Each structure stands twice: as structure tokens, then as C-alpha cells.
Amino acid sequence: MADKRDYYEVLGVQKGASDDELKKAYRKLAKQYHPDLHPGDKEAETKFKEANEAYEILSDKEKRARYDQFGHAGIDPNFGAGGGGFGGFDMGDLDLGDIFGSFFGGGFGGGFGGGGARRNGPQQGESLRANITVTFEEAAFGCEKEISLTRTEPCEDCRGSGCEAGTTAETCSDCRGSGVVRIQRGGGGFAFTSTAPCSRCRGTGKLIHSPCKSCGGNGSVRKTRRITVNIPAGIDDGQAVSLRGQGNAGKNGGPAGDLIVGVRIRPHAQFTREGNTVLYEQKISITQAALGAELEIPTIDGKVKYDLPAGTQTGTTFRLRGKGIPNLRGSGRGDQYVTVRVVTPTNLTGKQKDALRAFAEATGEIAPEPESKPLFEKRKKKK
């Protein structure tokens, strides 16, 4: 965690950026580094994940507020824990528990023991991440997907205690069940206190003399599950679905973590998406453009008819209301915009060329060819 880049720097925005600025910057990076566009490119995949993580934090008002105040430490309780230091700095003899207890109301992530914090208190399980790929239409209208997930779950035999049936754990006498011990350093009137995980119980606060054979005393086991993920209608590429309580099991009675499923949308052969708007390009002939025609336009709902007016120029764009992507939050749908492109015919037959020349002469685009006279008539005029 200590080497993580600033989330605002990742997205390329200022700290006071608005929600729209954050969304715009994120979409730009998500499209630029999308793994589907860079298969096998680890650097692009890393940047895609980095942008996704930054947007996930900054788009949440509560998480953003904590991040703005405390940085990465404000949104990850494990940040800087362990090793007697924080963020790469040696805090020496200072009591880290007291320092972080003043900020976070009784200890920082349960890891320092200050202010009455206990390492063996209830801890939420680790959140897990997964990715799925859906089609253009599945993202537009929503769908259900199944993913295979390996996670830790409470041991059924010991019910998470880690003890063999009929036995109980002993409270560690060294740390008195807190999981941490205080170490006093210095001298000569300059004594400082720090805390460290209890070495006897390894920070658990308890001693298990008869560990459960199924989980080895851990209280949890790893299992593979099939999880159903409901993809909401209107989800966009790079967004994520959160399934609460579907992550790793918590410790000491703490709740399970979450499962964060990132969604990737497979590119469509005909349509392009911009937010809730669908873009489509319709090719038409010169005759259709000049005389008008009834067109059949593909949409995500199926084909619809559109009366193309006579004299339509190439590049003209018209709108099909309500034929776009459903709004992710709320009712209604976006629109579909159709841009027409006039296709110039090739490989014309002689008859077709003559017909085009006649049309050009009729419109005055080219002058009629003069009638040729016999050579002997030209000579008579010269005499």
C-alpha cells in the first residue's frame, strides 16, 4: 500500500474535481487501457485496475472524505500495519496505539492496541475482486452471470473457534487476551512506550491447545463456490457490482468481506456507446439520398423503420428517441443517434454510366457532347 499513487494523480484530476470530471477522466482511462483492447499487455491491465480502484474510492462520498483527510490510511485499515513502522517511517518508541486512537476512536484497524484496542476483536473479512465480460446487450438490459470463487469460510466443525470439539481456547496470560504487549524503551527520564503483537499467542489473544483437525486451528477453511451476480441494466464498461458479505470470512466473529465484480463490455460489431447514448452509422445509396427512402435501422430492441427525407446529405445525423441504454440509476433511457453515409457506386456497367451522364446533363452538371459532323462537310466550309 505504501507505494500506491495518489488517486487524483491516477485519474489526472485536481483534488476538488467534480463528480462529472471524475467520471469523464475515469471513462477516458478505462477505454484507453481496457484489457480487451490490449490482450496480454500487463502494463495496460495494471493501469486499468489502478484507474478502477481510484474511481471506486473517489466516486463514493464517504470514502473520498476519509481519503482526502487521511490519504490511503483512511480507506484501508491494513495500511502501514506491521513491522513497527508506518508508511515506511520508523516511529521508534512512540506509542502508535495512542496516536491513532486519538484519530480513529480507539485504535487503528485493531493493529496497535492503543486506547483499549484489541487485536483479537471482531475483524471484517477481506474483500475479494473478480471480473466478468458481458455482451453489449447484456449490459444494456441487465442479466445474471455465474462466477467461480474461492474464498475462506467459517469452519463448520468448530464453528470458527479453531478448537477441537469439546475444548476451548485459553486466554493468553502474556497479553491478557488483547493480542498486543507494551514495550517500554529509553531511560534517563525519556521513557517511551510502543506496542507489538504478542509473540506467545501470535496476536490472537488466545492459546489453542487442541486445534480443530478440519481447519488446523485457523477457524476458517477455503472453499470454491458458484456465485450468481446480478448485472443491473445500464451498467457501463469498467463499473463494478458489489456483493456484500460474499468475500472472505471475518475473524473473531467479524462480518465477511465483500465481493467486488468488475464488468467489462465486449465491443459491438455495429453500435458504439457513449454513456446512455448509442451511436450507429447507416450506409445509403445516392438514389436513396436524392429521392428519400424508408430505411430499416438496427437498434438494441430490433429493427425500426425511418423515413429518410429526399435530399439528405452524407454525414447527416438523426435521433431515435428512447432507443439508447436504460439509465443505471432511475427510469428512462438514452437515445440512439444515426449518421448516414452516402456510398459512391463502383464497377458501373456501360448502361449505368450512360444513365448517370444523362442525369448530370439534365441537372446542368456537365454540358451535352456536341454532335460530330462528317469530314467532307467540314472541308466544304473551308473553301
Secondary structure, DSSP 4 states (H G I P E B T S, - for coil): -TTPPPHHHHHT--TT--HHHHHHHHHHHHHHS-TTTSTT-HHHHHHHHHHHHHHHHHTSHHHHHHHHHHGGGGT-TTTT-STTEETTEE-TTS-HHHHHHHHHTS-STTSS-GGG--TTS-BPPPPEEEEEEE-HHHHHH-EEEEEEEEEEEE-TTTTTS-BPTT--PEEPTTTTTSSEEEEEEEETTEEEEEEEE-TTTTTSSEE-SSB-TTTTTSSEEEEEEEEEEEEPTT--TT-EEEETT-SSPPBTTPPP--EEEEEEEPPPSS-EEETTEEEEEEEE-HHHHHH-EEEEEEETTEEEEEEEPTTPPTT-EEEETT-SPBPSSSS-B--EEEEEEEPPP-S--HHHHHHHHHHHHHTTSSPPPPPP--HHHHHHHH-
